[in-house]
Amino acid sequence: DISKVLPATLVKTIVSRAQTSTISDQELESIINQVIDQNPKAVTDYKSGKENALMFLVGQVMRKTATAIRIDINIVKTKILEKLKV
């Protein structure tokens, strides 16, 4: 309700949601490894040509990261692809 929200409060809320935290490459690698290990069917499905399985794995990685951390999905996707090609 716009009559109950002060402009300063609105600005603070917008700024706090726009801020992102970072995650180290090692933490991200660890989470990706966990997701791959916990979802062998999705890995098999991807390797057999099902592209949706890759997005499932990306979603699982995003779910495991803290909600305050925003990660570029393209980075996650690239790192998963690197792991699956090995």
Rosetta blueprint (number, residue, H / E / L):
1 D L
2 I L
3 S L
4 K L
5 V L
6 L L
7 P H
8 A H
9 T H
10 L H
11 V H
12 K H
13 T H
14 I H
15 V H
16 S H
17 R H
18 A H
19 Q L
20 T L
21 S E
22 T L
23 I L
24 S L
25 D H
26 Q H
27 E H
28 L H
29 E H
30 S H
31 I H
32 I H
33 N H
34 Q H
35 V H
36 I H
37 D H
38 Q H
39 N L
40 P H
41 K H
42 A H
43 V H
44 T H
45 D H
46 Y H
47 K H
48 S L
49 G L
50 K L
51 E H
52 N H
53 A H
54 L H
55 M H
56 F H
57 L H
58 V H
59 G H
60 Q H
61 V H
62 M H
63 R H
64 K H
65 T L
66 A L
67 T L
68 A L
69 I E
70 R L
71 I L
72 D L
73 I H
74 N H
75 I H
76 V H
77 K H
78 T H
79 K H
80 I H
81 L H
82 E H
83 K H
84 L H
85 K H
86 V L
